[in-house]
Amino acid sequence: MKDSPVIFEKDGRVARIILNRPEVLNAIDDRLPKLLQDAVEKANADESVRVIVLSGAGKAFCAGYDLKSYAEDSGNNPGFQSMPWDPVKDYAFMKRNTGYFMSLWRSLLPVICKIQGYAIAGGTDIAFCADLLMISEDAKLGYPPARVWGCPPGGMWVYRLGAERAKRLLLTGDLIDGKKAAEWGLGECVPESMLDQEVEKLAQRMASIPRNQLVMQKMMVNQALENMGLASTQTLAALFDGIARHTPEGVNFKNRAEEIGWKEAVKERDQGSFDWTEKRPFK
């Protein structure tokens, strides 16, 4: 359905899953995570499919969670509770969404993620569950909520980038472009004008391999990372994400977003111009 947050299409041996909220840069709402998992399972159930291409409609792959709903709108929502808050309830919410995104990781079929525009915050929680990233040169990637109001619940940063580079981005909330991402070993980078062409070339190359061969190679590599403690990392990260949204600074960010709008609050967060502890602009 063209009005669904997630579209599934099949093209020969290639399944295409498209995040479909282009008017908000494919921001994540309450529906998208489960629909994404449903599409991944549909692709895997089709014995003729050999590779999945994951993309975002419009100008971006995914700009994270929809902060209009989760931060700006007043009152409680699945990502924010009034005090005293229940950390187990929050953990269940984030663990569930992480599980939906990890359907890409668990998929027997390899997943290519096409990134244009932005893959930030929750968008990286999705993208980093894919097997291969193809990124346009001018795309922006990062986790700005690491500055306040978030910890990446998927916990994939260290596994994709290594400890020091993961720390470099998570301790600043900075963004990197596609060129820097590729330089750091995160995906392949191509000019945006060639992105569709290069993704298609890679997908067709992989689709020429027997399905069972693809499944075995992916499972073998994934097992190595799982043996490094991926599951326990995600448990801790999902707990920390909920805590980050309910610290005094996290509550102040939510209140600020309600007061001036989420875009302005995010601007203050990313520019480092607001003291979230003292609830005032830095002098």
N, C-alpha and C positions, 0 to 999 in steps of 0.2 A: 504494500500500500504506500503510495507516494507521500501521504501525510504522516507516515509512521516515523518515529525518531530513528529507526534503524531499517534500512532497506536491504533485502537479500535478492541477489540476481545470480543466475548461473549462465556461464558462457563456455560451453564445451567442458573441458577438464578443469576450468577455473571457476571458483565461487567468489562472488564479489559481495562484500559486506560494507555498506555505506552508512556512516553516521549522518543523520539527515535533519539537523536543526540549523541550517546555514544562516538564518536570521540572527542567531546568537552565537555564531562561530562554533556550532555543534556542542554547546555547553551541555553538561550532564544534568538531566532532570531525574525525577523519581522513576521514570519508565525506561530510560535508555539502558541501564546495566543489564536488567533481565532480558530485554529484547536482544541485546548483543549476544548473550549466552545462547539464547534460542537459535539465533542465526548460525552461530558456530556449530551447534549440535546438528542443525539441519544440513550443513555442508558435510560434516563428518558422516552422517547417515547415508549419504549418496555415494555409492561405491564407484561411480564414474568420476568423481571429483578428486583432484590430486593436489591442489594448492588453493589457498584462500588469499585474496587481496583485500585488505582492510583500508578504507579511505574515509575522508570527510567531504561532504558536499560543500561547494562554495569556496570561500577564500582561506579556510583554515581546516586543519585536521580536527583539533579539539582544544578549546580554550579553558578547559577545566570545568568545575562544577558551576552551575548557574547561580551566581551570587545574588541575583535579583530575588530568588526564592529563598536561598539558604542564609543570606546575610542581611539584605536590605529590608525585606518584609518583616514586620514586627511579630513578636511572639515566638513560640516554640515551633520547631520543624524537626525532621529526622536527624539533622546535623547539629542542632543546638537545643539545649534544655535550660529552663530557668533553674536557679539555685534553690535547694540543693539538687545536684544532677546525679543521675544514675550511670556510672561508668560502664556497667555491664550492658545496659540498654544501648548506649552509644557504640560500644565495641561490637555488639551484634549487628548494628546497622553497617558499620564500616567493613567488618569481616564479610558480611553478605555481599556487599558491592565488590570487594576485592575478589571474592570467589567467582562472581560473574565475570569480572575482567580476566581472571586467570583461566577461564575457559579457553582463551587464546593459547595460553601456555600448555594446558592439558590437551588441547586439540591434537589428535593423531596427525592431522595434516599440517604441513608447514604454513605459516602465516607471514605474508609480506605486508608491512605497514607503509603506506604512502603518506608523507608528511609535507604539507605546504602551509604557509602562513604561520600558524602557531600549534605547538604541542606543549602546553604548559599546565602546571598543577595536576589536576585530575586527568588531563589529557595524556600526561606522561604515565600515569598509573595504567592507562589502557595501552599506549604505544609500546611500553617496555615489556609487556606480556607477549608481544609478537616476536617472531623469530628473527626477521630481517627488517631493517628500516631503510627506506629510500627517501632521502631528505632533500628538499630544494635548498639551494645555496643560501637564500635569504630567509629561510624559515627560522623561527625562534623557539628554543626549547629551554625549559627550566622549571623550577618549583618556587615561585615567589612567596607562597604561603609559609615557607620555612622562616620568613621574617616575623610573622605573627599569624596565628590562627590555622596552623597546620603542620603535619609531619607526614611524609608520603607513606600511606598505609600499605602500599604494595611492597615497599622495602626493596625495590629492584635496583636502586641507583648504584649501590656498591657492586652488584653483580654485573651491571652493564658497563660501568666506568672505572671500577677500581676504587679503593678507599680514599686516596688523596683527592682525586678529581670529584668524587661524590661529595666530599667535605667542602671542597672549594665552592661548589654550587649551593649546597644546602646550608652552609654557614653564612652565605651572603644573600641568597634568593636571586642571584644574578641569572640572566639569560645568556645562552650562547647561540650562534647562528649555525646553519648547516655545515659550513666549512669547518668551524671549530669542532663541531660534533664528530665529523668524520676524522679530523686530525687526532681526536682523542679516542678513536676506535669505536665510535657509536654510529653504526650505519654507514651507508654510502651517500655521497653528496653529488648532485648534478644540478645544472641550471634549471630553473623552473620551467623553461620552455621545453625541456627534454624529459621532465619528470614522468609524465604519462608513458612516453615511449620506452624509457628505461625500466619502469615497473613492468610494463607488458612484456618486454624482452626477457626479463628475469623470470616472470611467471611462466611464460611459455617454455623456457629452458627447463625449469623444474618440472613442468607438467609432462615432459617427455620421458620422465623417469618412472619406473613402476611404483605404484602406490606403496607397496610393502617396503621397498627400499627407502623411500622418503620417511615412512613411519619409524623404521629402525634407527636411521641416522639421528632424527630429532630426539627420540627417546633416550638414546645413548648420551647425547650432549646435555640434555636437560637433567638427566640423572646425576651428572657430575655436580651441577649447581645445587641440586636438591640435597646432595650429600654434604654440601658446605653449610647447611642449616637454613635454607630459604624459608621453610615453614615457620621456624621459631622466630626468625627475623620479622616476618609478616605479623606474627602475633604481637610482638612488642611494638611494631610500628603502628598497627591499628589501635592499640591502647593509647600510645602517645598522641596519635592524631586527635582522638577524642579529648584527651587532657588539654592539648594545645588550644582547643576551641572553648575550653571552660576555665582556663587560668584567669586571674584578674585581667591580664593583658588581652586575652582572647575575648573575654566578655566586653572589655572596653572597645575592642575593634568592632564587635557586633553592634554595640550601641552607637558607635560612630557611623557605621554603615546605615543604620536606621535614621540617624540624624541628618546626614549630608548626602546619602546615596552611596551605593557600593562602589561606583566608579571613582568617586572622589576619595573614599576611604582607601581604596586600593592604591590610588596615586600617592597618598600620604605614606602608606606602608612601603611602597616600592622606592620612593624617593628618600625615605629615611627622615622625613620632615616632622614626624609626630612621635611624641614620647608616650607609648601605650601604657607605661606604668603610672606616669603622673597625669595622664589624660589631658595633655596640652601639647601644642606645637613646640618643637625644640627652639630655644632662643638662639 
